[in-house]
Amino acid sequence: MIVVAIIGLLAAISIPNYVKSREITFRKACISNLRQLEGAVQSWALETRKNSGMSIISDELFGSTNYLRKVIVCPAGGNPYVYGLVGDPRHVTCVLSAGPDYHTLN
């Protein structure tokens, strides 16, 4: 009985810490993905001579011969990223950027 109580106490302490560390890891991975996508969008816009205010064509970013080999999604939700306009300060954003865990670049 005492062993079961100790295991329950240890689980009660460790599970919230595990969940919190998992959320932090997902947020950091998402921010890393956003940095990679920002660089790919900037290279794409420069090489294809896109002016500020033009929409970003995400299909041209992905593929074996393009700027990124595979489609990148947010690890926290599995949602694809949202592309705005060339020249905007944050032209690539995460769907979870307005949630409790802010997935945005600083």
Rosetta blueprint (number, residue, H / E / L):
1 M L
2 I H
3 V H
4 V H
5 A H
6 I H
7 I H
8 G H
9 L H
10 L H
11 A H
12 A H
13 I H
14 S H
15 I H
16 P H
17 N H
18 Y H
19 V H
20 K H
21 S H
22 R H
23 E H
24 I H
25 T H
26 F H
27 R H
28 K H
29 A H
30 C H
31 I H
32 S H
33 N H
34 L H
35 R H
36 Q H
37 L H
38 E H
39 G H
40 A H
41 V H
42 Q H
43 S H
44 W H
45 A H
46 L H
47 E H
48 T L
49 R L
50 K L
51 N L
52 S L
53 G L
54 M L
55 S E
56 I L
57 I L
58 S H
59 D H
60 E H
61 L L
62 F E
63 G L
64 S L
65 T L
66 N L
67 Y L
68 L E
69 R L
70 K L
71 V L
72 I L
73 V E
74 C L
75 P L
76 A L
77 G L
78 G L
79 N L
80 P E
81 Y L
82 V E
83 Y E
84 G L
85 L E
86 V L
87 G L
88 D L
89 P L
90 R L
91 H L
92 V E
93 T E
94 C L
95 V H
96 L H
97 S H
98 A H
99 G L
100 P L
101 D L
102 Y L
103 H L
104 T L
105 L L
106 N L
